[in-house]
Amino acid sequence: MSDETDGNVRIAKFRATSNASTTEATIVSITSPKTGTITVNVKRVINGATKYIAVRDIWPPYMGNKESISIGGLREVFGSRVTVTVTLRGTGSYAGYAPATFNIVVKLANDNTGTLPCIKDWAEFSYNASTKTVTATVKADKQNNKFSAYKDHRALQMFLEMADILNEYAGTEGGVSNLSISVDGENFYDDANSQEQRSALKEDLEKVWNLDLDNDTLASLNDKKLICEYKDNPTRYYVKIIAQ
C-alpha cells in the first residue's frame, strides 16, 4: 500500500518480488472511485527475485507514451485511491501451483476526511472457509477509539475496506467495486462516495446495531457481523467483528 501527500511526486515503476524463480503476473484490472473497474489484462513475467513493472503498463490509456505520472495527475483521473488487481501464476517448475489473486491499494490522498488508517493497523484478521466468515479482531489499544471518528462518510468506507479483506483471505475476485455490505441483509451499500448511502448506513447502524454514533467506541462493534455480497456471485460472505 502506498500513501502519498505531495501531488508533485512522480511514479514511474513498481517493484515486484516473488519467491518463485519464474512467475507470470497479470495486471487484471484497476478500480477507482472515478473510473469504476477497468480491465487491463497486461502480463509480465517475473523471471527473478525482483521485477520492475512500469506504471504505464498498469494504467493505460492514461499514460500514453509518458514514462511517469504525478500523484496529482493520478488523483485527477482516479480520485483518492486506486486498487490494482493482480493474479500470480507459477511457470516452469512452479506451474503446478494454484494461481493467487491480490488487490494492491494505492492511496493517493492523506487527509482526515478522505482516508482512514490502514484497516490492518487496528484489527487482526482470520478466515473460516466453512462458514465463509472473516473474523476481524480489534486490537486492544484501539478498542477505546470513538466510533464518532468514523460515523460520517468514512464509516461506509471503513466497513467496505474491512469486507474487502475477503479478497485476500477467501480468494474472492472482483475487488471492492463489486462488493456490497449490509448490517441487516436487506439494505446493501457499495459506494462510499454516495451521500445517500452514507446517510442510510448511519441510520442502519443506529437502528439495527443500536450504536450511539456520538459516544460509542470501537469496542461497541463486538460480536457485530457484516453481510457481504459480490455482483454475479450467489455466495454470501461475512465479516464478524470481535472487540473484547
BALO-359738 format. One record per residue (C-alpha): residue number from 1; x, y, z. Coordinates in Angstrom, 2 decimals. Each point is the difference from the previous one (the first is absolute). Layout:
BEGIN
<keke><num>NUM</num><px>X</px><py>Y</py><pz>Z</pz></keke>
...
//
This chain:
BEGIN
<keke><num>1</num><px>0.00</px><py>0.00</py><pz>0.00</pz></keke>
<keke><num>2</num><px>1.30</px><py>3.41</py><pz>-0.93</pz></keke>
<keke><num>3</num><px>-1.02</px><py>3.27</py><pz>1.60</pz></keke>
<keke><num>4</num><px>1.19</px><py>3.32</py><pz>-1.47</pz></keke>
<keke><num>5</num><px>-0.74</px><py>3.58</py><pz>0.93</pz></keke>
<keke><num>6</num><px>2.17</px><py>1.96</py><pz>-2.48</pz></keke>
<keke><num>7</num><px>-1.95</px><py>0.40</py><pz>-3.22</pz></keke>
<keke><num>8</num><px>3.22</px><py>0.71</py><pz>-1.93</pz></keke>
<keke><num>9</num><px>1.57</px><py>-3.38</py><pz>0.79</pz></keke>
<keke><num>10</num><px>0.31</px><py>-2.03</py><pz>-3.20</pz></keke>
<keke><num>11</num><px>-0.27</px><py>-3.78</py><pz>-0.28</pz></keke>
<keke><num>12</num><px>1.72</px><py>-1.91</py><pz>-2.79</pz></keke>
<keke><num>13</num><px>0.00</px><py>-3.61</py><pz>1.12</pz></keke>
<keke><num>14</num><px>-0.82</px><py>-2.49</py><pz>2.73</pz></keke>
<keke><num>15</num><px>2.26</px><py>-2.74</py><pz>1.33</pz></keke>
<keke><num>16</num><px>-1.43</px><py>-3.53</py><pz>0.11</pz></keke>
<keke><num>17</num><px>1.67</px><py>-2.86</py><pz>1.86</pz></keke>
<keke><num>18</num><px>-0.68</px><py>-3.72</py><pz>-0.01</pz></keke>
<keke><num>19</num><px>1.42</px><py>-3.01</py><pz>1.81</pz></keke>
<keke><num>20</num><px>-0.57</px><py>-2.09</py><pz>-3.14</pz></keke>
<keke><num>21</num><px>2.75</px><py>0.30</py><pz>-2.61</pz></keke>
<keke><num>22</num><px>-2.51</px><py>0.29</py><pz>-2.86</pz></keke>
<keke><num>23</num><px>-3.37</px><py>1.68</py><pz>0.49</pz></keke>
<keke><num>24</num><px>-2.52</px><py>1.52</py><pz>-2.41</pz></keke>
<keke><num>25</num><px>-1.70</px><py>3.10</py><pz>1.38</pz></keke>
<keke><num>26</num><px>-3.23</px><py>1.15</py><pz>-1.64</pz></keke>
<keke><num>27</num><px>-1.23</px><py>3.52</py><pz>0.76</pz></keke>
<keke><num>28</num><px>-3.67</px><py>-1.00</py><pz>-0.19</pz></keke>
<keke><num>29</num><px>-1.74</px><py>3.31</py><pz>0.61</pz></keke>
<keke><num>30</num><px>0.09</px><py>3.34</py><pz>1.74</pz></keke>
<keke><num>31</num><px>-2.84</px><py>1.45</py><pz>2.07</pz></keke>
<keke><num>32</num><px>-0.46</px><py>3.52</py><pz>1.31</pz></keke>
<keke><num>33</num><px>-2.82</px><py>2.26</py><pz>1.21</pz></keke>
<keke><num>34</num><px>0.06</px><py>2.04</py><pz>-3.22</pz></keke>
<keke><num>35</num><px>0.47</px><py>-2.70</py><pz>-2.62</pz></keke>
<keke><num>36</num><px>-1.65</px><py>-3.09</py><pz>1.45</pz></keke>
<keke><num>37</num><px>1.66</px><py>-3.24</py><pz>-1.11</pz></keke>
<keke><num>38</num><px>2.11</px><py>0.02</py><pz>-3.16</pz></keke>
<keke><num>39</num><px>1.26</px><py>-3.29</py><pz>-1.45</pz></keke>
<keke><num>40</num><px>3.72</px><py>0.07</py><pz>-0.75</pz></keke>
<keke><num>41</num><px>1.27</px><py>-3.62</py><pz>-0.36</pz></keke>
<keke><num>42</num><px>3.64</px><py>0.95</py><pz>-0.47</pz></keke>
<keke><num>43</num><px>2.36</px><py>-2.94</py><pz>0.57</pz></keke>
<keke><num>44</num><px>3.59</px><py>0.25</py><pz>1.17</pz></keke>
<keke><num>45</num><px>2.40</px><py>-2.82</py><pz>0.84</pz></keke>
<keke><num>46</num><px>1.93</px><py>0.29</py><pz>3.27</pz></keke>
<keke><num>47</num><px>3.05</px><py>-2.06</py><pz>-0.86</pz></keke>
<keke><num>48</num><px>1.98</px><py>0.76</py><pz>3.11</pz></keke>
<keke><num>49</num><px>-0.34</px><py>1.14</py><pz>3.59</pz></keke>
<keke><num>50</num><px>-0.84</px><py>3.56</py><pz>-1.11</pz></keke>
<keke><num>51</num><px>-1.81</px><py>1.43</py><pz>-3.02</pz></keke>
<keke><num>52</num><px>-0.92</px><py>3.60</py><pz>-0.73</pz></keke>
<keke><num>53</num><px>-3.45</px><py>0.62</py><pz>-1.51</pz></keke>
<keke><num>54</num><px>-0.46</px><py>3.33</py><pz>-1.76</pz></keke>
<keke><num>55</num><px>-2.91</px><py>2.20</py><pz>1.08</pz></keke>
<keke><num>56</num><px>-1.06</px><py>0.37</py><pz>-3.64</pz></keke>
<keke><num>57</num><px>-0.53</px><py>-3.79</py><pz>-0.06</pz></keke>
<keke><num>58</num><px>-2.42</px><py>0.25</py><pz>2.90</pz></keke>
<keke><num>59</num><px>-1.99</px><py>3.11</py><pz>-0.86</pz></keke>
<keke><num>60</num><px>-0.53</px><py>0.23</py><pz>-3.76</pz></keke>
<keke><num>61</num><px>-1.34</px><py>1.94</py><pz>-1.87</pz></keke>
<keke><num>62</num><px>0.66</px><py>2.90</py><pz>2.39</pz></keke>
<keke><num>63</num><px>3.76</px><py>-0.21</py><pz>-0.30</pz></keke>
<keke><num>64</num><px>0.43</px><py>0.09</py><pz>-3.79</pz></keke>
<keke><num>65</num><px>3.72</px><py>0.09</py><pz>-0.72</pz></keke>
<keke><num>66</num><px>0.89</px><py>1.65</py><pz>3.33</pz></keke>
<keke><num>67</num><px>2.52</px><py>-1.81</py><pz>2.15</pz></keke>
<keke><num>68</num><px>-1.43</px><py>1.30</py><pz>3.29</pz></keke>
<keke><num>69</num><px>-3.03</px><py>1.77</py><pz>1.41</pz></keke>
<keke><num>70</num><px>-0.41</px><py>2.31</py><pz>2.97</pz></keke>
<keke><num>71</num><px>-2.04</px><py>-0.80</py><pz>3.09</pz></keke>
<keke><num>72</num><px>-2.07</px><py>3.10</py><pz>-0.78</pz></keke>
<keke><num>73</num><px>-0.71</px><py>-1.31</py><pz>-3.49</pz></keke>
<keke><num>74</num><px>-1.05</px><py>-3.36</py><pz>1.40</pz></keke>
<keke><num>75</num><px>-2.38</px><py>1.71</py><pz>2.44</pz></keke>
<keke><num>76</num><px>-1.63</px><py>1.91</py><pz>-2.85</pz></keke>
<keke><num>77</num><px>-0.63</px><py>-3.21</py><pz>-1.93</pz></keke>
<keke><num>78</num><px>-0.75</px><py>-2.46</py><pz>2.79</pz></keke>
<keke><num>79</num><px>-0.91</px><py>1.89</py><pz>3.18</pz></keke>
<keke><num>80</num><px>1.29</px><py>-0.87</py><pz>3.46</pz></keke>
<keke><num>81</num><px>1.16</px><py>-3.56</py><pz>-0.70</pz></keke>
<keke><num>82</num><px>0.62</px><py>-2.67</py><pz>-2.61</pz></keke>
<keke><num>83</num><px>-0.35</px><py>-3.75</py><pz>0.51</pz></keke>
<keke><num>84</num><px>2.15</px><py>-2.08</py><pz>-2.35</pz></keke>
<keke><num>85</num><px>-1.09</px><py>-3.65</py><pz>-0.29</pz></keke>
<keke><num>86</num><px>2.90</px><py>-2.34</py><pz>-0.79</pz></keke>
<keke><num>87</num><px>0.02</px><py>-3.75</py><pz>-0.64</pz></keke>
<keke><num>88</num><px>3.25</px><py>-1.94</py><pz>0.49</pz></keke>
<keke><num>89</num><px>0.57</px><py>-3.35</py><pz>-1.69</pz></keke>
<keke><num>90</num><px>3.05</px><py>-2.17</py><pz>0.34</pz></keke>
<keke><num>91</num><px>1.69</px><py>-1.09</py><pz>-3.24</pz></keke>
<keke><num>92</num><px>2.56</px><py>-2.63</py><pz>-0.83</pz></keke>
<keke><num>93</num><px>0.57</px><py>-2.26</py><pz>3.00</pz></keke>
<keke><num>94</num><px>-2.51</px><py>2.12</py><pz>1.97</pz></keke>
<keke><num>95</num><px>-2.84</px><py>-0.43</py><pz>-2.51</pz></keke>
<keke><num>96</num><px>-1.78</px><py>-2.50</py><pz>2.23</pz></keke>
<keke><num>97</num><px>-0.70</px><py>2.56</py><pz>2.72</pz></keke>
<keke><num>98</num><px>-3.47</px><py>1.55</py><pz>0.13</pz></keke>
<keke><num>99</num><px>-0.11</px><py>3.63</py><pz>-1.19</pz></keke>
<keke><num>100</num><px>-0.52</px><py>2.70</py><pz>2.62</pz></keke>
<keke><num>101</num><px>-1.83</px><py>3.30</py><pz>-0.46</pz></keke>
<keke><num>102</num><px>0.79</px><py>3.08</py><pz>2.08</pz></keke>
<keke><num>103</num><px>-1.28</px><py>3.54</py><pz>0.25</pz></keke>
<keke><num>104</num><px>2.65</px><py>2.70</py><pz>0.35</pz></keke>
<keke><num>105</num><px>-1.46</px><py>3.25</py><pz>1.36</pz></keke>
<keke><num>106</num><px>1.81</px><py>3.22</py><pz>-0.90</pz></keke>
<keke><num>107</num><px>-1.20</px><py>2.92</py><pz>2.11</pz></keke>
<keke><num>108</num><px>0.29</px><py>3.33</py><pz>-1.78</pz></keke>
<keke><num>109</num><px>-1.20</px><py>2.23</py><pz>2.85</pz></keke>
<keke><num>110</num><px>0.87</px><py>0.31</py><pz>3.66</pz></keke>
<keke><num>111</num><px>-2.51</px><py>2.13</py><pz>1.87</pz></keke>
<keke><num>112</num><px>-2.45</px><py>-0.53</py><pz>2.82</pz></keke>
<keke><num>113</num><px>-3.06</px><py>0.37</py><pz>-2.21</pz></keke>
<keke><num>114</num><px>1.06</px><py>-2.24</py><pz>-2.87</pz></keke>
<keke><num>115</num><px>1.91</px><py>-2.95</py><pz>1.31</pz></keke>
<keke><num>116</num><px>0.20</px><py>-2.26</py><pz>3.02</pz></keke>
<keke><num>117</num><px>2.96</px><py>-1.70</py><pz>1.66</pz></keke>
<keke><num>118</num><px>0.76</px><py>-3.33</py><pz>-1.61</pz></keke>
<keke><num>119</num><px>-2.59</px><py>-2.44</py><pz>1.28</pz></keke>
<keke><num>120</num><px>2.75</px><py>-2.39</py><pz>1.12</pz></keke>
<keke><num>121</num><px>1.41</px><py>2.69</py><pz>2.26</pz></keke>
<keke><num>122</num><px>-2.88</px><py>-0.42</py><pz>2.44</pz></keke>
<keke><num>123</num><px>-1.33</px><py>-3.51</py><pz>-0.60</pz></keke>
<keke><num>124</num><px>1.35</px><py>-3.51</py><pz>-0.55</pz></keke>
<keke><num>125</num><px>-1.71</px><py>-2.38</py><pz>-2.42</pz></keke>
<keke><num>126</num><px>-0.62</px><py>-3.71</py><pz>-0.40</pz></keke>
<keke><num>127</num><px>-2.25</px><py>-2.00</py><pz>-2.31</pz></keke>
<keke><num>128</num><px>-2.26</px><py>-3.05</py><pz>0.41</pz></keke>
<keke><num>129</num><px>-0.63</px><py>-1.51</py><pz>-3.43</pz></keke>
<keke><num>130</num><px>-2.85</px><py>-2.23</py><pz>1.17</pz></keke>
<keke><num>131</num><px>-2.07</px><py>2.92</py><pz>1.28</pz></keke>
<keke><num>132</num><px>1.29</px><py>2.51</py><pz>-2.61</pz></keke>
<keke><num>133</num><px>0.79</px><py>2.32</py><pz>2.89</pz></keke>
<keke><num>134</num><px>2.89</px><py>2.37</py><pz>0.56</pz></keke>
<keke><num>135</num><px>0.53</px><py>0.83</py><pz>3.67</pz></keke>
<keke><num>136</num><px>1.30</px><py>3.50</py><pz>0.64</pz></keke>
<keke><num>137</num><px>1.44</px><py>0.27</py><pz>3.50</pz></keke>
<keke><num>138</num><px>0.43</px><py>3.61</py><pz>1.10</pz></keke>
<keke><num>139</num><px>3.38</px><py>0.49</py><pz>1.65</pz></keke>
<keke><num>140</num><px>-0.12</px><py>0.70</py><pz>3.73</pz></keke>
<keke><num>141</num><px>1.58</px><py>3.44</py><pz>-0.30</pz></keke>
<keke><num>142</num><px>-2.59</px><py>1.07</py><pz>-2.61</pz></keke>
<keke><num>143</num><px>-3.18</px><py>-1.14</py><pz>1.72</pz></keke>
<keke><num>144</num><px>-0.52</px><py>3.29</py><pz>1.84</pz></keke>
<keke><num>145</num><px>0.18</px><py>2.03</py><pz>-3.20</pz></keke>
<keke><num>146</num><px>-3.29</px><py>1.85</py><pz>-0.41</pz></keke>
<keke><num>147</num><px>-2.17</px><py>-1.17</py><pz>-2.85</pz></keke>
<keke><num>148</num><px>-0.94</px><py>3.65</py><pz>-0.55</pz></keke>
<keke><num>149</num><px>3.29</px><py>0.38</py><pz>-1.87</pz></keke>
<keke><num>150</num><px>-1.48</px><py>-2.25</py><pz>-2.70</pz></keke>
<keke><num>151</num><px>-3.72</px><py>0.78</py><pz>0.19</pz></keke>
<keke><num>152</num><px>-0.10</px><py>2.27</py><pz>-3.06</pz></keke>
<keke><num>153</num><px>0.73</px><py>-1.25</py><pz>-3.52</pz></keke>
<keke><num>154</num><px>3.06</px><py>-1.83</py><pz>1.28</pz></keke>
<keke><num>155</num><px>-2.11</px><py>-2.53</py><pz>1.88</pz></keke>
<keke><num>156</num><px>-1.12</px><py>-1.49</py><pz>-3.31</pz></keke>
<keke><num>157</num><px>3.54</px><py>0.20</py><pz>-1.32</pz></keke>
<keke><num>158</num><px>1.30</px><py>-1.74</py><pz>3.12</pz></keke>
<keke><num>159</num><px>-2.46</px><py>-2.88</py><pz>-0.25</pz></keke>
<keke><num>160</num><px>0.59</px><py>-0.43</py><pz>-3.72</pz></keke>
<keke><num>161</num><px>3.75</px><py>-0.18</py><pz>0.61</pz></keke>
<keke><num>162</num><px>-0.58</px><py>-2.50</py><pz>2.78</pz></keke>
<keke><num>163</num><px>-2.13</px><py>-2.15</py><pz>-2.30</pz></keke>
<keke><num>164</num><px>2.53</px><py>0.33</py><pz>-2.82</pz></keke>
<keke><num>165</num><px>2.34</px><py>-2.13</py><pz>2.12</pz></keke>
<keke><num>166</num><px>-2.07</px><py>-2.89</py><pz>-1.44</pz></keke>
<keke><num>167</num><px>1.94</px><py>0.37</py><pz>-3.24</pz></keke>
<keke><num>168</num><px>3.17</px><py>-0.92</py><pz>1.83</pz></keke>
<keke><num>169</num><px>-1.27</px><py>-2.67</py><pz>2.38</pz></keke>
<keke><num>170</num><px>-2.85</px><py>-1.62</py><pz>-1.89</pz></keke>
<keke><num>171</num><px>1.52</px><py>0.19</py><pz>-3.46</pz></keke>
<keke><num>172</num><px>-2.95</px><py>1.94</py><pz>-1.38</pz></keke>
<keke><num>173</num><px>0.51</px><py>2.10</py><pz>-3.08</pz></keke>
<keke><num>174</num><px>-1.37</px><py>3.25</py><pz>-1.32</pz></keke>
<keke><num>175</num><px>1.27</px><py>2.54</py><pz>2.48</pz></keke>
<keke><num>176</num><px>-1.84</px><py>2.44</py><pz>2.18</pz></keke>
<keke><num>177</num><px>-1.94</px><py>1.47</py><pz>-2.95</pz></keke>
<keke><num>178</num><px>-1.95</px><py>-3.27</py><pz>-0.30</pz></keke>
<keke><num>179</num><px>-0.57</px><py>-0.29</py><pz>3.74</pz></keke>
<keke><num>180</num><px>-2.96</px><py>1.14</py><pz>2.07</pz></keke>
<keke><num>181</num><px>-0.56</px><py>-0.20</py><pz>3.74</pz></keke>
<keke><num>182</num><px>-3.03</px><py>-0.09</py><pz>2.27</pz></keke>
<keke><num>183</num><px>-0.69</px><py>-0.01</py><pz>3.73</pz></keke>
<keke><num>184</num><px>-3.43</px><py>-1.59</py><pz>-0.34</pz></keke>
<keke><num>185</num><px>0.04</px><py>-2.04</py><pz>-3.22</pz></keke>
<keke><num>186</num><px>-2.54</px><py>2.30</py><pz>-1.62</pz></keke>
<keke><num>187</num><px>1.65</px><py>3.36</py><pz>-0.65</pz></keke>
<keke><num>188</num><px>3.32</px><py>-0.33</py><pz>-1.86</pz></keke>
<keke><num>189</num><px>2.57</px><py>2.71</py><pz>-0.59</pz></keke>
<keke><num>190</num><px>2.91</px><py>0.15</py><pz>-2.44</pz></keke>
<keke><num>191</num><px>0.93</px><py>3.64</py><pz>-0.59</pz></keke>
<keke><num>192</num><px>1.82</px><py>1.97</py><pz>2.71</pz></keke>
<keke><num>193</num><px>-0.27</px><py>3.11</py><pz>-2.19</pz></keke>
<keke><num>194</num><px>-3.81</px><py>-0.04</py><pz>0.04</pz></keke>
<keke><num>195</num><px>-1.52</px><py>2.38</py><pz>2.54</pz></keke>
<keke><num>196</num><px>-3.27</px><py>-1.93</py><pz>-0.19</pz></keke>
<keke><num>197</num><px>1.70</px><py>-3.30</py><pz>0.84</pz></keke>
<keke><num>198</num><px>2.08</px><py>1.54</py><pz>2.78</pz></keke>
<keke><num>199</num><px>-3.11</px><py>1.45</py><pz>1.67</pz></keke>
<keke><num>200</num><px>-1.96</px><py>-3.24</py><pz>-0.39</pz></keke>
<keke><num>201</num><px>2.83</px><py>-2.04</py><pz>1.53</pz></keke>
<keke><num>202</num><px>0.19</px><py>2.37</py><pz>2.99</pz></keke>
<keke><num>203</num><px>-3.73</px><py>-0.55</py><pz>0.55</pz></keke>
<keke><num>204</num><px>0.47</px><py>-3.78</py><pz>-0.17</pz></keke>
<keke><num>205</num><px>2.89</px><py>0.12</py><pz>2.46</pz></keke>
<keke><num>206</num><px>-2.17</px><py>1.87</py><pz>2.47</pz></keke>
<keke><num>207</num><px>-3.18</px><py>-2.06</py><pz>-0.44</pz></keke>
<keke><num>208</num><px>1.29</px><py>-3.49</py><pz>-0.82</pz></keke>
<keke><num>209</num><px>3.30</px><py>-0.08</py><pz>1.90</pz></keke>
<keke><num>210</num><px>-1.25</px><py>2.39</py><pz>2.74</pz></keke>
<keke><num>211</num><px>3.13</px><py>2.11</py><pz>-0.21</pz></keke>
<keke><num>212</num><px>0.28</px><py>3.37</py><pz>1.67</pz></keke>
<keke><num>213</num><px>2.01</px><py>1.62</py><pz>-2.76</pz></keke>
<keke><num>214</num><px>1.08</px><py>2.91</py><pz>2.20</pz></keke>
<keke><num>215</num><px>1.21</px><py>-1.87</py><pz>3.07</pz></keke>
<keke><num>216</num><px>0.65</px><py>-3.67</py><pz>-0.79</pz></keke>
<keke><num>217</num><px>3.52</px><py>-1.32</py><pz>-0.57</pz></keke>
<keke><num>218</num><px>1.29</px><py>-2.66</py><pz>-2.37</pz></keke>
<keke><num>219</num><px>-0.56</px><py>-2.46</py><pz>2.84</pz></keke>
<keke><num>220</num><px>-3.73</px><py>0.53</py><pz>-0.61</pz></keke>
<keke><num>221</num><px>0.41</px><py>-1.92</py><pz>-3.26</pz></keke>
<keke><num>222</num><px>0.69</px><py>-3.21</py><pz>1.93</pz></keke>
<keke><num>223</num><px>-1.90</px><py>-2.99</py><pz>-1.41</pz></keke>
<keke><num>224</num><px>-1.45</px><py>2.05</py><pz>-2.88</pz></keke>
<keke><num>225</num><px>-0.02</px><py>-1.65</py><pz>-3.42</pz></keke>
<keke><num>226</num><px>0.14</px><py>1.54</py><pz>-3.46</pz></keke>
<keke><num>227</num><px>-1.77</px><py>-1.83</py><pz>-2.81</pz></keke>
<keke><num>228</num><px>1.97</px><py>0.17</py><pz>-3.24</pz></keke>
<keke><num>229</num><px>-1.02</px><py>-0.68</py><pz>-3.58</pz></keke>
<keke><num>230</num><px>1.75</px><py>0.16</py><pz>-3.36</pz></keke>
<keke><num>231</num><px>-1.65</px><py>0.77</py><pz>-3.31</pz></keke>
<keke><num>232</num><px>-0.68</px><py>-3.15</py><pz>-2.05</pz></keke>
<keke><num>233</num><px>0.99</px><py>-2.18</py><pz>2.96</pz></keke>
<keke><num>234</num><px>-2.79</px><py>-1.80</py><pz>1.89</pz></keke>
<keke><num>235</num><px>2.17</px><py>-0.77</py><pz>3.04</pz></keke>
<keke><num>236</num><px>-0.45</px><py>2.16</py><pz>3.08</pz></keke>
<keke><num>237</num><px>3.07</px><py>0.79</py><pz>2.06</pz></keke>
<keke><num>238</num><px>0.25</px><py>1.47</py><pz>3.49</pz></keke>
<keke><num>239</num><px>2.30</px><py>2.15</py><pz>2.09</pz></keke>
<keke><num>240</num><px>-0.37</px><py>-0.54</py><pz>3.74</pz></keke>
<keke><num>241</num><px>1.48</px><py>2.68</py><pz>2.24</pz></keke>
<keke><num>242</num><px>1.53</px><py>-0.94</py><pz>3.35</pz></keke>
<keke><num>243</num><px>0.94</px><py>2.75</py><pz>2.46</pz></keke>
<keke><num>244</num><px>0.44</px><py>-1.28</py><pz>3.53</pz></keke>
//
